[in-house]
Amino acid sequence: MNTKKNCQFSLLRSFLWPIHAFELKKIVPMIVLFFLISFNYVVLRDVKDALIFNELGTELIPHLKFWGVTVCLILFPLIYIMLSNLFNRKTLFYLSIVSFLIYFIAYIFYLYPNREALKLDSFADILQNELPQALSGIIVLVRHWTTAFFYILSELWGIIVLPILFWGFANDITSTSAAKRYYALFCFGGAPAAFFAGLFLSYCGKVVPASCPAGVDSFEMSLTYLITGVVLVGICIIGLYAWMNERMLSDPRLFDQKERNESEKKPQLSLIKSVTSLVRSKYILSLAALVLCFCLCMKFFNIIWKNQLMMQFPDRMDFLVFIGSLSMCAGVLSFFMIILVSSNLMRRSWNFATLLTPFILLIIGFGFFSVVLCKDYEWLVMFSHNSLLYATIIFGAILHICSASVSSSLFKPTKEIAYIPLDRDLKVKGKAVIDVLVVFLGDTVASLLVQGLLVINGSIAAITPYVAGSFFLFLGIWIMAARSLNKQFTALSAEKAESIVS
C-alpha cells in the first residue's frame, strides 16, 4: 500500500478537513470530550463569579486566588504523583472527575441551602482579633467558606481537567506525526461549548427565575439548574472516556499499544525531577514563559474588567445573563477561528500562530486600559450613552471575547504542539511542570502583586494604572519568549527530521 499517496488530499480538503475517514473514530469522540469539559468550564467560571460578586466582592478574588487556588495547586502535584504510583492514567481520570462531581452535588443540595448555618462566625471572630487588618480578606473567606470553596473547585476544574486530564490523555494516544492535524480539531469542541454554555446560562438567568414560584429564591433555583447540568455533563464525560478506552483504543490504526506499554515501564516522575527539567532546558523555559505570561495577562485584565462589570451590573442575575451572552459570542468566534484560521495556520506557520495571540491582546488591551484610565474622552462618552463605565464594559467585552476565542483556538493547541519535537521523557516532565507549577506560579505572582497594591492603595480603581503597566510588561515578555521558542522549535524539528532520515 502506498502510504504517501493515501495521505494526499485535494487542495480544498487539505484546507478544510485533512483527515482520513477511519480517523474520525478517534477525532469525533475527542472533540465531544473537549466539548463536554469546556461546557462545564464555562458554566462553572461564570457561576463562581456571580456568587463571589454578590456575596464577597471583587476585592476578595486575589485572596481567593492566593490562599485558596494557590494552596490547592501546591498540594495537587504531590497528591497526583502519589496516586500515579498507585493507579494508572485511566483510574486517575475517573477519580478526579468523580471527586469534582461529588462536591458539586453536595454543594447544591446541602452546602448552599444551609450556607448561613454553616458560616464559621466564631472562628472568624477569633481570627479577626488575632490577625492584622491587612489580612481581613482571609477572615471573610473563612466566614463564607462554602462559597470560597466552590470558587476554588470551579477554578481547579479549568486548571486540572482540560490541561492535565484531557491533554495528557491526548498526548498518550496520539503520535507526534498526527498531532499537527489533530490538535486544532480537538479544540473544535470548545467553540460550540462556549456558545451552548452561554445559552444555558442565559436560559437559567432569564427563563428559570420567571417561572419561579412565589416565595422561592429565584437565584437558588437557577443555581440548582446550572449545577445539575454540570453534574449530568460530568457523568457523560466519564461514560465517553470509558467507551474510548474500550472501543477506540483497540483499533491498531489509531493507537499503538506497544508504545504505551513501553512508556508505562518508565519510572514515575517526582516533583523535584520535574522542576529540575524546567530549570535546565532553555526550550522548556521559553514554553513556560509563554504560559506564565498568558496566565498573568488574563488575571490582570479580569481583575480590572470584572470590577467594572460589578459596578455596571450590581444585580447578579443581570451579570449572569450578560456574561452568558459574551460566552455565546466567544463560542461563535472560536468556531470560525478554528475552521478558517487556526487549523491551517498551525500546519503551515506554527511560528506565526504563537505570536498572533499576544499581538491581538496587545491591540485590544491598549484600547481597554486607555478607556479605563482616561476620564476625559468626550467622544467615548457620546459613543457610550453618556457613560464612560459603559465604554469600558464594551472594550472589556471585546477583549474578553477575543482572548477566550484565541486561547481555545490558537494558544492552547500551539502550546501542545510545542512538545512534539521533544524526546518523550522531557515531554512528560515539561508538561508536568508547565501545566501545574507554572500555572500555580502565575496565580501566585498575580495574586501577591494585586494584594500588595490593594494594601498600599486601598481599592481596585487606585491600582488600575499599576495593573495596566504589568499587563503590557508581561505581554512584551510573552512576545520575546515566543520568538525564542520559534527559533528553538524550528532548529529542533529540523534536527529530529535529519535523525529520522539518517
C-alpha positions, 0 to 999 in steps of 0.5 A, spaced: 500 500 500 502 506 498 502 510 504 504 517 501 499 517 496 493 515 501 495 521 505 494 526 499 488 530 499 485 535 494 487 542 495 480 544 498 480 538 503 487 539 505 484 546 507 478 544 510 478 537 513 485 533 512 483 527 515 482 520 513 475 517 514 477 511 519 480 517 523 474 520 525 473 514 530 478 517 534 477 525 532 469 525 533 469 522 540 475 527 542 472 533 540 465 531 544 470 530 550 473 537 549 466 539 548 463 536 554 469 539 559 469 546 556 461 546 557 462 545 564 468 550 564 464 555 562 458 554 566 462 553 572 467 560 571 461 564 570 457 561 576 463 562 581 463 569 579 456 571 580 456 568 587 463 571 589 460 578 586 454 578 590 456 575 596 464 577 597 466 582 592 471 583 587 476 585 592 476 578 595 478 574 588 486 575 589 485 572 596 481 567 593 486 566 588 492 566 593 490 562 599 485 558 596 487 556 588 494 557 590 494 552 596 490 547 592 495 547 586 501 546 591 498 540 594 495 537 587 502 535 584 504 531 590 497 528 591 497 526 583 504 523 583 502 519 589 496 516 586 500 515 579 504 510 583 498 507 585 493 507 579 494 508 572 492 514 567 485 511 566 483 510 574 486 517 575 481 520 570 475 517 573 477 519 580 478 526 579 472 527 575 468 523 580 471 527 586 469 534 582 462 531 581 461 529 588 462 536 591 458 539 586 452 535 588 453 536 595 454 543 594 447 544 591 443 540 595 446 541 602 452 546 602 448 552 599 441 551 602 444 551 609 450 556 607 448 561 613 448 555 618 454 553 616 458 560 616 464 559 621 462 566 625 466 564 631 472 562 628 472 568 624 471 572 630 477 569 633 481 570 627 479 577 626 482 579 633 488 575 632 490 577 625 492 584 622 487 588 618 491 587 612 489 580 612 481 581 613 480 578 606 482 571 609 477 572 615 471 573 610 473 567 606 473 563 612 466 566 614 463 564 607 467 558 606 462 554 602 462 559 597 470 560 597 470 553 596 466 552 590 470 558 587 476 554 588 473 547 585 470 551 579 477 554 578 481 547 579 476 544 574 479 549 568 486 548 571 486 540 572 481 537 567 482 540 560 490 541 561 492 535 565 486 530 564 484 531 557 491 533 554 495 528 557 490 523 555 491 526 548 498 526 548 498 518 550 494 516 544 496 520 539 503 520 535 507 526 534 506 525 526 498 526 527 498 531 532 499 537 527 492 535 524 489 533 530 490 538 535 486 544 532 480 539 531 480 537 538 479 544 540 473 544 535 469 542 541 470 548 545 467 553 540 460 550 540 461 549 548 462 556 549 456 558 545 451 552 548 454 554 555 452 561 554 445 559 552 444 555 558 446 560 562 442 565 559 436 560 559 437 559 567 438 567 568 432 569 564 427 563 563 428 559 570 427 565 575 420 567 571 417 561 572 419 561 579 414 560 584 412 565 589 416 565 595 422 561 592 429 564 591 429 565 584 437 565 584 437 558 588 433 555 583 437 557 577 443 555 581 440 548 582 439 548 574 446 550 572 449 545 577 445 539 575 447 540 568 454 540 570 453 534 574 449 530 568 455 533 563 460 530 568 457 523 568 457 523 560 464 525 560 466 519 564 461 514 560 465 517 553 472 516 556 470 509 558 467 507 551 474 510 548 478 506 552 474 500 550 472 501 543 477 506 540 483 504 543 483 497 540 483 499 533 491 498 531 490 504 526 489 509 531 493 507 537 499 503 538 499 499 544 506 497 544 508 504 545 504 505 551 506 499 554 513 501 553 512 508 556 508 505 562 515 501 564 518 508 565 519 510 572 514 515 575 516 522 575 517 526 582 516 533 583 523 535 584 525 531 577 520 535 574 522 542 576 529 540 575 527 539 567 524 546 567 530 549 570 535 546 565 532 546 558 532 553 555 526 550 550 522 548 556 523 555 559 521 559 553 514 554 553 513 556 560 514 563 559 509 563 554 504 560 559 506 564 565 505 570 561 498 568 558 496 566 565 498 573 568 495 577 562 488 574 563 488 575 571 490 582 570 485 584 565 479 580 569 481 583 575 480 590 572 474 588 567 470 584 572 470 590 577 467 594 572 462 589 570 460 589 578 459 596 578 455 596 571 451 590 573 450 590 581 444 585 580 447 578 579 442 575 575 443 581 570 451 579 570 449 572 569 445 573 563 450 578 560 456 574 561 452 568 558 451 572 552 459 574 551 460 566 552 455 565 546 459 570 542 466 567 544 463 560 542 461 563 535 468 566 534 472 560 536 468 556 531 470 560 525 477 561 528 478 554 528 475 552 521 478 558 517 484 560 521 487 556 526 487 549 523 491 551 517 495 556 520 498 551 525 500 546 519 503 551 515 506 557 520 506 554 527 511 560 528 506 565 526 500 562 530 504 563 537 505 570 536 498 572 533 495 571 540 499 576 544 499 581 538 491 581 538 491 582 546 496 587 545 491 591 540 485 590 544 488 591 551 491 598 549 484 600 547 481 597 554 486 600 559 486 607 555 478 607 556 479 605 563 484 610 565 482 616 561 476 620 564 476 625 559 474 622 552 468 626 550 467 622 544 467 615 548 462 618 552 457 620 546 459 613 543 457 610 550 450 613 552 453 618 556 457 613 560 464 612 560 463 605 565 459 603 559 465 604 554 469 600 558 464 594 559 464 594 551 472 594 550 472 589 556 467 585 552 471 585 546 477 583 549 474 578 553 471 575 547 477 575 543 482 572 548 477 566 550 476 565 542 484 565 541 486 561 547 481 555 545 483 556 538 490 558 537 494 558 544 492 552 547 493 547 541 500 551 539 502 550 546 501 542 545 504 542 539 510 545 542 512 538 545 512 534 539 519 535 537 521 533 544 524 526 546 518 523 550 521 523 557 522 531 557 515 531 554 512 528 560 516 532 565 515 539 561 508 538 561 508 536 568 511 542 570 508 547 565 501 545 566 501 545 574 507 549 577 507 554 572 500 555 572 500 555 580 506 560 579 502 565 575 496 565 580 501 566 585 505 572 582 498 575 580 495 574 586 501 577 591 502 583 586 494 585 586 494 584 594 500 588 595 497 594 591 490 593 594 494 594 601 498 600 599 492 603 595 486 601 598 481 599 592 481 596 585 480 603 581 487 606 585 491 600 582 488 600 575 494 604 572 499 599 576 495 593 573 495 596 566 503 597 566 504 589 568 499 587 563 503 590 557 510 588 561 508 581 561 505 581 554 512 584 551 515 578 555 510 573 552 512 576 545 520 575 546 519 568 549 515 566 543 520 568 538 525 564 542 521 558 542 520 559 534 527 559 533 528 553 538 522 549 535 524 550 528 532 548 529 529 542 533 524 539 528 529 540 523 534 536 527 529 530 529 527 530 521 535 529 519 535 523 525 529 520 522 532 520 515 539 518 517 
